[in-house]
Amino acid sequence: MHALRDFHKVFGYTVIVINALSGLHALAACRWPRLRGRSVWAGVIVAEAAMMVQVTIGAILQSNGKFKAPALHMFYGFVAFITVGLLYSYRYVWKAKNRLELAYGLGGLFLMGVGIRGILQVVGK
């Protein structure tokens, strides 16, 4: 379990960077249509899947009972989980309004911020 906890710590930073890059790419694609395409969606899928892996690992560590995370750290994990679900469930609404790249761009940056806030809850403790 200690190895999984160490992976959770390091992978958290990776998830933040991936979501930031994915969000910026999607926002750029919203502004400049020539950037739209599979690369935007590949980045979004990788970023959101990485966030789901991170949340799952956190849930496994928490359920084990050996580690106790601060309550706000768990809250931010829950917010990240719900955010990914909401982005996915409303994709048809945003696609109909030609705002899909904007929604996923802002969503990626929001997930980056949630990840930063989650890390700040445990750094130095």
N, C-alpha and C positions, 0 to 999 in steps of 0.2 A: 504494500500500500504506500510505502514511502516513495517508491519510484513513480507511482501514479500521481502522488501529490507533487513531486518535483516536475513531472511533465505538465501538470495542470498549471503550475506557476509559470513555466517558460512558454507554454503554448498560449497562455493568456495574452502575452505581448504580441505573439504572432497573429492571433485573431484580430487584435486591434489594428495592426498594420494592414492586414488583408482587407478588413472592412473599410478602412480609410481609403485605400487605393481603389477598391471596387466602387465605393460611393463617389469618389472624384471622377472616375472613368464614366460612370453612368450620368453624372451631372454634365460632364463634357459632351457626352453623346446627346443629351437633351438639347444642349445649346448648338452643337454642330452635328447635323444629321449624318454627315459622311462618316462619323465615328460609330454609328449604330451598327449592330450586327451581332454575330455569335460571340465575339470576344467580350462584349458587355455582359451577356447572360452567363457565359462561362465564369467570369469573375464573380458575378452575383451568387451563382450556385456554390462556388468554392468558398466564398466568404461566409455565406449563411450556413453551409454545411459545417464549416469549421466552428462557427459559433454554437451549433447544436452539439457537436462533439465536446466542446468545452463545457457546456451546461450539463451534458450527460456525465462527464467525468466528475464534475462538481457534485452532482447528485449521488453518484456512487460513493465518493469519499465521505459525504455527509451521512449517508445511510449506514456506512460501516461502523460508525460510532467511535472510531479512534481519533477522529479529527472533528473539531468544532469550529465552524466558520462564523464570523460575526453576522448578525441578523441582516444588516444592510447588504452585505456581500451576497447573501442568498437572494435577497430581494432583487438586486440587479441581475442576477442570473435568471430569475423568473421574468423580469421585464424583457430581457433579451429573447427568451423563449417565446413570449407572447408577441413581441414585435415581429419576429420572423413569421409567425403564424398569421398575423394581421396583414403583413405585406403580401404574403402568398394568397390569402383569401380575398383580398380586394384588387387583385391584379386585373381582372376583367373590367372593373369600373374605371381604373386609371387608363387602361388600354383604349377603352371607348372614348375617352377624353384626350387621347394622345399625350398622356402625362406619365406613361409607364417608366421611362428613364428618370424623370424627375422624382417620382415616388421612391424608386429603388436607390437613387443617388442620395436623397435625404435620409432614407432608411439606413443605408450603409454608414453614413456619418453619425446618425443617432446611435447605431450599434457600437460604433467606435467609442462614442462618449460614454455609453453604458459600460463598456468594457473598462475604460479608464477609471470610471467611478468605482467599479467593482474591485479593481486592483488597489485603488487608494484606500479601501476599507481594510485591507490586510497588510499593506506595506508598513513595516516598522512595528508590527504587533507580534 
